[in-house]
Amino acid sequence: MDSGCYRFRAIILTSLTTFVGLVPIILERSLQAQIVIPMATSLAFGILFSTVVTLILVPLLYIILDDVSRSSSRFFNWWWQPKKTNDEDVKHPDFEQAVTTDYKKDYL
């Protein structure tokens, strides 16, 4: 996503110069130019549209998708966590013995 920020000036200049270079063909009224005017129009506005999509819409969609995935993972992590219980509810029969066992004595 940072590549759009680093290359923004170069991408804009390239797209604008291509569009400005096609404007004289679009505005030409001679009979010979009538054949290429639709091609120049579609090419010029296609370049402008793709530039806007590439530099603005795609990074925005990535940001929105990242926000959605973070919020959904936060929700599902909260939803699937086991319920916390009190210590009195969970008692193992050997719990007191396991706590009082001296492990150093076993290894020495």
WODAGI-V323664 format. One record per run of one state. SS is the DSSP state (hx for helix, st for strand, lp for the rest). FROM is the first residue (numbers start at 1). TO is the last residue. If there is no record, write none. Layout:
# WODAGI-V323664
ss: [SS:SS]
from: [FROM:FROM]
to: [TO:TO]
This chain:
# WODAGI-V323664
ss: [lp:hx:lp:hx:lp:hx:lp:hx:lp:hx:lp:hx:lp]
from: [1:2:7:8:28:32:35:37:80:95:101:103:108]
to: [1:6:7:27:31:34:36:79:94:100:102:107:108]
